[in-house]
């Protein structure tokens, strides 16, 4: 009897979660279907859900309208540089805040947290002026240099390092290891789940970043996919099937990466929230 009650009590939450999943996946399904429609079907009223014929010309049109290969390579370089930089620098800073005792540690960490409360748009002008003074406008380094450091990444890695037992450090110091050796050879390998979670979050954010690339680069050959696809939106008329086809190709690598590493991503984020 108790099993039946528990079974029925789980029906409503599952129905609610299923409805939420359908609402979340709805825009993506619409994007996929629109990518195979003709232009007439995409603007037809009432809307056409499933195209009469799956049209592949939209994907060819993307390559004719944009330097898609160059945009893709720029996006990969930007994402890889940002991800590598944040994983390295944020793990260093996170370890220092979690394990090292130095004057003003808590105050400096509070400043890091304060940066997280400031909207990212506030940094656009100072970052643009830095890139301009360094002569890096319309270059690939301008895409990733400001994104190689992160207060959020530092906070995330600090929380993860605080989960690790202090006995490991004490044993390493008794064996004669210095601070760098403890960090590099002992603590960093144990922090691999946290670094993987941070890397995936940074990769997703970098791959989808639109505002900064539009501000710092105006040359189509130096833009990432997000900024390049924005050029497909016309002033008076937008070919939505072509735009959706380009967006689908641009989002495919992220979808594949999430499907492959979703377990590690969830575990890494869950582990970082245990101790403050």
N, C-alpha and C positions, 0 to 999 in steps of 0.2 A: 504493500500500500504506500509506504514511504517513497519507494522508487518511482511509482506512478506520479505522486505529487511533485517530486523533484523534476521528473521529466516534463510535466506540464508547466512547471514554474520556469523552465528554461526556454519555452517556446517564444514568449513575448520578447525577451532580450535578443534572441536569435533573429526574430523577424525585424526588430528595430535595427540591428547591425546589418542585416541583409539589405534593408532599404537604404541605409546610409552608404553601403558599398555600391549599390546601383547608382545613387546620386553622384558619388565620387567618380565612378568610371564612365558615367554618361558623356561628359565632354570629350573624353579620349575616344570613345566609340564613334562619336559624331565626327571627330577629326579624321579617323581612319576611313569612315564611309565617304566623307566629303572629298578625300584625296582621290577617290576613284570616280567621282561624278564629273559630268560636263558642267560648264559654266551655267548653262540654262537650268539644269537641275539644282544647282546650289542656291539660286535665287528664286526658285519657283515657290509660289504660294497657292495652296498650303505646302509646307516643306515636304520634300521627298526624302524618306529615310534611307532606302536601299536603292542604289543606282540601277538603271535598267541594264547597262553594260559596264563592267568594270574597266575603266579607261586608264591605261598606263601612260598616255601622252602627257599627263600632268607632271610625272616624274622626269620625263625628258625635257619638258619646258623649264624645269628648275635649273638644270645644267646649262640650258641655253640663255637663261635670264641672269644667272649669277655665276661667278667663279667658285662653284661649290667646293671643288677640291681644295683650293687655297683657303677658303673659309673654314673647311673642316680641319686642315692642318693647323691653322692659326688657333682654332678652338682647342685642339689637342695640346698644343704647346702651352697655351695660357693655362689650361686646366692642370697639366702636369707640373708646371712651374709653381703655381699657387699651392697645389696640394703638397708637393715636396717641401716647399718653404714653410708652410704652416705646420706640417707634421714635425719638421726638424726644430724650428725656432720655438714653437709652442710647447713641445716636449721639454726643451731646455728650460724655458721659463717656468713651466708647470712644475718641473722637478725642483727648481730653486725655491719656489714659493711653498712647496709641500714639505721639503726635507731640509733645506739649509736655513740656518739662523743667521740673519744679518740685520743691521740697524735699519729700521723703517720698513721691514718686510710687510707687516700688516697694512701700513698706510699706503705703500706703493700698490699693494694688491687691491685696496679699496679704490685707488685711482683707475686700475684696470677695469674693475666692475663699473665704475662711473662711465667709462668710455662706452660700455655696452648699452647705456641708457640714452646715448646721444644718437639721433637719427643719422644714418649713413650719408644722407644728402648733405649734411653739414660739412663733410670732409671733401666734397667734390672740388670746390674752388682751391683750397690749399694744395690738394693733390695735383690738380691740373697745373697750378703755378710751379710746383716742383718739377713736373715732367717737362714743362716749357723751359724752365731755367736750365735743365740738364740736356735740352735739345732732343728729347725723346718722343715728341709728338709724332703721330703717324708711324710708330714703330711697334714691333712685337713686344719688346720689354715694357713699354708703357702699359700694355694690357695686364701684365701680371705683377709688376713690382709692388704697387700698393696693396695687393691682395696676398702677399706672402707673410703677413703678420696679422694676428687676430687676438683680440681680448677674449672672445668667446672660446677660441681654441686653447688659450692659456688656462682659462678657468676649467675647461673640460679635462685637460691633462692633469692639472693640479688635483682635481677631485679623484682621478684615477690613481695617481701616485700615492695619495693619502690612504688608499685601500690596502696597499702593500705592507706587509709586516716589517717593523723596524729591525727585527732580529737579523734579517738578511744583510742590512747595512752594517750592523754591529759585528757580525761574523766576518764580513769582508774587510772591515778596518783592522780587525785582529790579525787577519792574514796579510796586512800591509798594503791594501788597496787604497789609492787616493780617491778623491771625490769624483774625478772624471771617469776613472775605471769602474767605480761603483755604478755610476749613471749609465755608462756605455755598455758594460759587459753583464751587469746584473739586473738593474731596474728597467732599462729600455726593452730588453726581450720580454720581460714580464708584462710590460705595458702595451704589448702588440695589439690586444683587442681594442684598447682605447685609441691607439693610433689608427687602426683600421676604421673605427667608427668616425673619427675626426676626418680622415682622408676621404671617406665616402661623402660625408656632409659637405666638405669643401669642394669636392669634385662636382657634386650636384649644383651647388651654388655657383661655381665658376662657369660650368657649362651653360647655365641659364642666364648669366649676368648680361644685362642689356644696357643699363644706364651708363656705366663707366665706359664701355667700349664706344658708345655713341658720342660721348663727350670728348674722349682723348684721341680718337682716330676717325678721320673723314675719308681716308683712302679705302675704297672697297677691297683692295688686295690685302689690306692690313686689318681687316675686321674679322671678328669671329662669326659663327653661324647666327647667333642671336641678333646681332646688328645687321648682318647681311639679309636675313629674312625679313627684317623690318622694312627694307627697301622694296619688297614685293607689294607692299600696301600702297596703292596709288592714291593720288590726291582726290580724284573724282571717281575712280572705278578701281575695284580690287578683284583680281581673279582668285577667288577663294579656293577653288580646287588646287591650283598651283601652290598657293600659300600653305594649304594644309598638307600637300605632298612634301614640300620642303620641311615643314615642321615635323612631320612624321619621320623623315629620314634623320633629322637632327636629334630627335628624342630617342631614337632606337638604341644608340649605345648606352644611354643612361638606364633605359628599361632593362637591357640585358645585364648591366652591372648590378642593378638592384636585385634582380632575380637570382643572380649568382651569390651575392654577399648579404642578402637580407638578414639571415640568421646572425652573422657576425655583427652587423650594424645594430640590430636590436639588443644583442647581448652587451656590446660595448657601451651603448648609451645607458642601459639599465645598470651596469656596474658602476658607472661614474657618479651615480646619485646617492650613494650610500652614506657618505661621511662628509661633513663640512668643516 
